[in-house]
Structure formats: C-alpha cells, structure tokens
Amino acid sequence: MGLRMGWKPRTVTLGATLAGFALIALNGEAAAAFDPYTSRTLGYDYSYVQCGKPAPTTSFGVVGVNAGYPFTYYNSCLGTEFAAAARTGNAALYVNTGYDPTYTAVDGRHSTAECVSSSAAITGTGEQRSAWAVGCSEAQRDIAYAASQSASSPTAWWLDVETANSWSSSDVSLNRFTIQGVIDTLRASTSAPIGVYSTLYQWDTITGGYQASVDADWVATGARNLNRARSYCASAGFTGAPVWLIQYVATYDRDYVC
C-alpha cells in the first residue's frame, strides 16, 4: 500500500445489510471472529496497481476493493485478483476509508438513503451521525461491488486507514464515527473477522487513539526485509486489538503473520 495498499458471489441486498445496524451500534462491539491466519506464514496484498500481473505463490492474499479512494474509485481487476488469492485457500479483502463533508451528500455516489436513515439510531451530534452514515455507505457500496465481481466469502475484511486519504483535521470524532460506520456495516453482513491496516502515527493522527471494536491490527512497517519487520509484531498495535499481520515491502507488498 506503501503506505497505501497497492501503492478488502454472495448476493447482498441493501436492506439485509442494514438490518443489524441498530443492534450492533447499541452493543458497540461484536464477538471476535476466529483468526484465519497461521503464525509465521507469508502472504501478499494486491490492488489496482498490480492489475494484469501474476499473483505470488504464498499462503494467503489480501486484495483491494477500491482504487486508492472510497466511493467512486474501484479496482477493475478485483475479480481476477481475488480468484488468484482464493487459490491460496485464504483470500481476504481490504477497503479504502475516508471522511470529507462532501461525502455526506445523498447523491447516488456517496451517502446512501438507507445509511442516512439508519444513522438516526446512532448516539451523537448531527454531524457525527452524518459521518457514521458516510462510513456505512462506504462499506455498503464496497460490499455490493465485491459481490458484483464474484469476490465472495473473504476470510477477513480490512479497513485501510491512512492520512493520504481525506479526513477531518478539526474534529477527529467525525473520523471515528466514519470508521465505526464501516465496521458496523461489515459486522451486519459477515461473520468474518474485521481488522484495520494502518500505523500508530497515522491511526493516532486520524482518530486520536480510538479503541475500535475490531478483531485485529495489520501494521504497515515500511521495512524492506522480514527480519526488520518482525519486531513490529510485539509492540506496534494501535486499535487495542492484537497484531495479526505486518507488512513489509519488496518487489511487491509482502505480509507476515505474527
């Protein structure tokens, strides 16, 4: 992802996806899902940048749904790349996230009417509920796009949370509500684990150190070799969840299971 990933069919109806939102939002946190990764194995992550390139032979793969940004940018090679990752027996998806006031528009490209309606059950200010609806809509559109590309039943969903995307710098609570909207929406549609890809610095900058209700962290180390990257397993978490994966950079983005 560098530090952007690539620089994640079952039919999901919008109504079914939204059905569990209020319960999840009120409970705050769902039970942690099982860990699909085997310790000390190696995998990779791919996205639109690798379109047309052969996938590496590894133990697992994580494929980007978007093309760097949420909503209007999608990975046109998602179906092919997910099918290649699925041949490892462990194919996950990651989605790009972000918040901008313009994303609150119910215009067919950004916030959906369903998510705006569901946000009424969220405790917060009007702006915070709108931010939650943004995250809900990002996830809703990503779920639908993945299904349309036969990227079905991923072993995990990951949120790519990076400063390179749009976020509020004046009120980080809006960023937290957006991220929680993504999480709640995914929780309502899947039993697979949900995690966050980021770094401690970026996560703190964007969220103020939010303890998110996710199952795992995936740490972007920026390291160029595995020996150096391994040390991040012990101390580089940022959401309060355990570190499952660390990413290091070689000829492609490689990932190690802690």
C-alpha positions in Angstrom: 0.0 0.0 0.0 3.2 2.0 0.5 1.8 3.2 2.8 -1.3 2.9 0.7 -2.3 -0.7 -0.2 -1.3 -1.4 -3.8 0.7 1.8 -3.9 -10.8 -6.0 1.4 -20.7 -14.4 -5.5 -22.8 -13.9 -2.4 -25.6 -11.5 -3.2 -26.1 -8.9 -0.5 -29.2 -6.7 -0.6 -29.0 -3.3 0.9 -32.0 -4.0 3.1 -30.4 -7.1 4.6 -27.1 -5.4 5.1 -28.8 -2.6 7.1 -31.0 -4.9 9.2 -28.5 -5.4 12.0 -27.1 -1.9 12.3 -29.1 -0.6 15.2 -28.3 -3.7 17.3 -24.6 -3.5 16.6 -24.4 0.2 17.2 -26.1 -0.2 20.5 -24.0 -3.1 21.6 -20.8 -1.3 20.4 -18.8 -4.4 19.8 -19.4 -7.8 18.3 -17.8 -11.0 19.4 -14.4 -11.5 17.9 -14.2 -13.9 15.0 -11.7 -16.6 14.5 -8.2 -15.9 13.2 -7.8 -17.3 9.7 -4.0 -16.9 9.6 -1.3 -19.4 10.5 1.5 -17.9 12.6 4.8 -17.3 10.8 3.4 -17.8 7.3 3.8 -15.3 4.4 1.3 -13.7 2.2 0.9 -10.6 -0.1 -1.5 -7.7 -0.8 -2.5 -6.6 -4.3 -4.8 -4.0 -5.8 -5.4 -2.0 -8.9 -1.6 -1.1 -9.3 -0.9 -4.8 -9.9 -3.7 -5.2 -12.5 -2.6 -7.9 -15.0 0.4 -9.1 -13.1 0.6 -12.7 -11.9 0.0 -13.2 -8.2 2.8 -14.5 -6.0 2.8 -18.1 -4.6 2.2 -17.6 -0.9 0.0 -18.8 2.0 -2.6 -16.1 1.7 -3.6 -12.9 -0.2 -5.4 -9.7 0.5 -7.0 -7.8 -2.4 -8.1 -4.2 -2.6 -11.7 -3.4 -3.5 -11.1 0.2 -4.3 -8.5 2.0 -6.4 -7.0 4.1 -3.6 -10.0 6.0 -2.5 -13.6 5.2 -1.3 -16.8 5.6 -3.3 -16.1 6.3 -6.9 -12.8 4.5 -7.3 -12.8 0.7 -7.7 -10.3 -1.9 -8.6 -11.3 -3.1 -12.1 -9.2 -6.3 -11.6 -10.8 -7.3 -8.3 -12.5 -10.4 -9.7 -9.3 -11.8 -11.3 -7.1 -10.8 -8.3 -9.5 -12.3 -5.8 -9.7 -15.5 -7.7 -5.9 -15.8 -7.7 -5.8 -15.1 -4.0 -8.5 -17.7 -3.4 -6.2 -20.3 -4.9 -4.1 -20.0 -1.7 -7.1 -21.1 0.3 -7.1 -17.8 2.2 -8.3 -14.7 0.3 -9.2 -11.5 2.2 -10.4 -8.0 1.1 -9.4 -4.5 2.1 -11.3 -1.3 1.6 -10.2 2.3 1.5 -11.7 4.7 4.0 -12.0 8.4 4.5 -14.2 11.3 5.6 -15.0 14.6 3.8 -18.0 16.8 4.4 -18.9 16.3 0.7 -19.3 12.6 1.3 -22.5 13.3 3.3 -24.4 14.1 0.1 -27.1 11.7 -0.7 -26.4 11.9 -4.5 -26.0 8.4 -5.8 -22.3 8.4 -5.4 -21.8 9.0 -1.7 -24.0 8.5 1.3 -27.0 6.2 0.7 -30.5 7.0 1.8 -30.5 3.7 3.8 -27.4 4.6 5.8 -28.7 8.1 6.5 -31.9 6.7 7.8 -30.1 4.1 9.9 -27.8 6.8 11.4 -30.8 8.1 13.3 -30.2 5.2 15.8 -26.7 6.4 16.5 -26.0 8.4 19.6 -24.1 11.6 18.7 -24.5 15.0 17.1 -26.0 15.6 13.7 -22.5 15.8 12.2 -21.4 12.6 13.9 -24.4 10.7 12.7 -23.7 12.0 9.2 -20.1 10.8 9.5 -21.3 7.4 10.6 -23.6 7.3 7.5 -20.6 8.1 5.4 -18.7 5.0 6.7 -21.9 2.9 6.4 -22.2 4.0 2.8 -18.6 3.3 2.0 -18.9 -0.3 3.3 -22.3 -0.8 1.7 -21.0 0.2 -1.7 -17.8 -1.9 -1.3 -19.8 -5.0 -0.3 -22.0 -4.6 -3.3 -19.0 -4.1 -5.7 -17.2 -7.1 -4.3 -20.3 -9.2 -4.8 -20.6 -8.0 -8.4 -17.0 -9.1 -9.1 -17.5 -12.6 -7.5 -15.2 -11.7 -4.6 -17.3 -13.8 -2.3 -16.8 -15.0 1.3 -13.4 -13.4 2.1 -11.6 -14.8 5.1 -11.3 -11.3 6.6 -12.2 -7.7 5.8 -9.6 -5.0 6.4 -10.0 -1.2 6.6 -7.2 0.8 5.1 -6.9 3.9 7.3 -4.2 6.3 6.1 -3.5 10.0 6.2 -3.2 10.1 2.4 -7.0 10.0 2.2 -9.4 12.7 3.3 -10.1 13.1 7.0 -11.3 15.9 9.3 -8.4 17.7 11.0 -10.6 19.9 13.1 -12.8 17.3 14.6 -11.4 13.8 14.8 -14.6 12.5 16.3 -16.1 12.6 12.8 -13.3 10.3 11.6 -14.0 7.9 14.4 -17.7 7.8 13.6 -16.9 7.2 9.9 -14.7 4.3 10.8 -17.3 2.9 13.2 -19.9 3.1 10.4 -17.7 0.9 8.2 -17.2 -1.6 11.0 -20.9 -1.7 11.9 -21.9 -2.3 8.3 -19.4 -5.1 7.8 -20.4 -6.7 11.1 -24.0 -6.8 9.9 -23.1 -8.6 6.7 -20.4 -11.1 7.6 -19.1 -13.4 10.3 -15.5 -12.9 9.0 -13.0 -11.0 11.2 -12.6 -7.3 10.7 -9.3 -5.5 11.1 -7.5 -2.2 10.4 -4.4 -1.6 8.3 -2.5 1.5 9.5 0.4 2.7 11.6 0.4 4.0 15.2 1.2 7.5 14.0 -1.5 7.6 11.3 -4.1 6.0 13.5 -3.5 8.5 16.3 -3.5 11.4 13.9 -6.8 10.4 12.3 -8.7 9.1 15.3 -7.0 10.4 18.4 -6.2 6.9 19.5 -9.7 5.4 19.1 -10.1 1.9 20.6 -12.0 0.4 17.7 -14.3 -2.6 18.0 -12.2 -4.7 15.6 -10.6 -8.1 15.8 -7.0 -7.3 14.7 -4.4 -4.8 13.5 -2.3 -5.0 10.3 0.8 -2.9 10.7 2.5 -1.1 7.7 6.1 -1.2 8.8 7.8 0.3 5.7 10.6 -2.2 6.3 12.4 -3.7 3.3 13.0 -7.1 4.8 11.3 -9.6 7.0 13.9 -9.7 9.8 13.5 -5.9 10.4 9.7 -6.1 10.1 9.2 -9.0 12.6 9.9 -6.7 15.6 6.7 -4.9 14.9 4.6 -7.9 16.0 5.4 -7.2 19.6 4.7 -3.5 20.0 3.2 -1.8 17.0 -0.6 -2.3 17.6 -2.8 0.8 17.5 -6.5 -0.1 17.9 -6.3 -2.1 21.1 -6.7 -5.3 19.1 -3.9 -7.9 18.6 -1.5 -7.5 15.7 -2.2 -10.3 13.2 -0.2 -9.1 10.2 2.8 -6.9 9.5 3.6 -5.6 6.0 7.0 -5.1 4.5 8.0 -4.0 1.0 10.0 -6.0 -1.5 9.1 -6.4 -5.2 5.5 -6.3 -4.0 3.8 -5.8 -0.7 4.5 -8.8 1.5 2.8 -9.7 4.7 3.9 -11.8 7.7 1.6 -13.5 10.3 2.7 -12.7 13.8 
